[in-house]
Amino acid sequence: MQRLNNLADRLQKENTSAKSDDDVVICAAVRTPLTKGKRGGLKDTAPEVMLSTVLREAAARAKINPEKIQDIAVGNNLQPGAGEITGRMGMFLAGYPDTTSIVAINRLCSSGLEACAIIASKIKTGIIDIGVGSGVESMSLYDMNGSVNVEVLSEAVFEHEKARVCLTSMGETSENVAEKYGITRKQQDEMAVESHRKATLAQKNGLFDSEIVPVNTILKNKEG
């Protein structure tokens, strides 16, 4: 609470009306809908299609010609080739020119935030004037189980405790964290119910409508 009070006091003292040439301004922020992995409405939708949808909409809402966008950073975790191929393809599908550069970044659990930080930093330091921070993932097409091939890892990995632990699945990790910090299943269930209650209420009140971009896709049935 003390940290929040200090931050609030600091913000109040700053002259928020002052403007600078290196100010970083967010002009648009959009996302696709979220659906269930393997069986949701986007289970057959490629990452480059989802990415192109939001890149196109972001430029439209910001009322800016894609030719003026100098750089794009796209966060991901599980896509092949570190995500730079699907990122570049998604950029072209969105109508961006080849003069716009793009970089894929992987920072576990916060790749999209890292991408935004990179773009903001480049603008702040004068490297670029206009950029896009983004992130995309498909747990249906590229899941965690297929991201690491243990057959090609060195024996040194399995002989080093911390290196070996990098192979621990998220399911095992959650069990370890719950045991270490004494988090009961009842507490987790109560939090899950409350989270879903808030999300359902927000959806009914249309609080997410303005930020979600519809995605046109082809959904395969059981017969393919």
Buried (B, 14 or more C-beta within 10 A) or exposed (E): EEEEEEEEEEEEEEEEEEEEEEEEEEEBEBBBEEBEEEEBEBBBBBBBBBBBBBBBBBBBBBEBEBEEBBBBBBBBBBBEEBBBEBBBBBBBBBBBEEEBBBBBBBBEEBBBBBBBBBBBBBBEEEEBEBBBBBBBBBBBBBEEEEEEEEEEBEEEEEEEEEEEEEEEEEEEEEEEEBEEEEEEEEEEEEEEEEEEEEEEEEEEEEEEEEEBBEBEBEEEEEEE
